[in-house]
Amino acid sequence: MVIITVLNKTETDALFKQMGARITYYRRLKGIRQIDLAMETGISEQYLSRIEHGEKSKGMSVFVLANIAKALGVKPGDIVG
């Protein structure tokens, strides 16, 4: 049996804010500038900034999440929580 949980808007907003905060935390912990992380992951600095601030206007693909995690030397699960 498969159970699918759908997050409501409040929960989704909170999740994106938490993920953004974790990305910022790991980036600063490693001493990586935002522009350098953006370049390494193939996204714009503006997009990374929106991700770090929990803005999900475009959402974040699993591919982007995996690239950010790899560049930070953490597992995607460390960012998702």
C-alpha positions in Angstrom: 0.0 0.0 0.0 1.3 3.4 -1.0 0.4 6.5 1.0 0.8 9.8 -0.6 1.0 12.9 1.5 0.2 16.2 -0.1 1.5 19.4 1.6 -0.7 22.4 1.9 0.5 25.9 0.9 1.6 26.7 4.4 3.6 23.5 4.8 5.1 23.9 1.3 6.2 27.5 2.1 7.7 26.4 5.4 9.6 23.5 3.7 11.1 25.8 1.0 12.2 28.3 3.7 13.8 25.5 5.8 15.6 24.2 2.7 16.8 27.7 1.8 18.1 28.3 5.3 20.0 24.9 5.3 21.6 25.8 1.9 22.7 29.1 3.3 24.0 27.5 6.5 26.1 24.9 4.6 27.3 27.5 2.1 28.5 29.8 4.8 29.9 27.0 6.9 32.1 26.0 3.9 33.0 29.6 3.2 31.5 29.6 -0.3 30.3 32.8 -1.9 26.8 32.7 -3.4 28.1 33.6 -6.9 30.6 30.7 -6.7 28.0 28.2 -5.7 25.6 29.4 -8.4 28.3 29.1 -11.0 29.3 25.6 -9.9 25.7 24.4 -10.0 24.8 26.0 -13.3 22.2 28.4 -12.0 22.1 32.2 -11.8 23.1 34.0 -8.6 19.6 35.5 -8.5 17.9 32.1 -8.7 20.2 30.8 -5.9 19.3 33.9 -3.8 15.6 33.2 -4.3 16.1 29.5 -3.3 18.1 30.6 -0.1 15.3 33.0 0.8 12.7 30.3 0.5 11.0 31.8 -2.5 9.6 29.1 -4.7 8.3 31.1 -7.6 9.9 28.7 -10.1 10.2 25.8 -7.6 13.4 23.8 -7.4 14.0 20.7 -9.4 15.5 17.5 -7.9 18.3 18.1 -10.4 19.1 21.6 -8.9 18.8 20.3 -5.4 21.2 17.4 -6.1 23.7 19.8 -7.8 23.6 22.2 -4.8 24.0 19.3 -2.3 27.0 17.9 -4.3 28.7 21.3 -4.5 28.2 21.8 -0.8 29.5 18.3 0.0 26.3 17.2 1.7 23.4 14.7 0.9 20.2 16.1 -0.6 18.5 14.8 2.5 20.6 17.1 4.6 19.0 20.0 2.8 15.5 18.6 2.7 15.6 17.6 6.3 
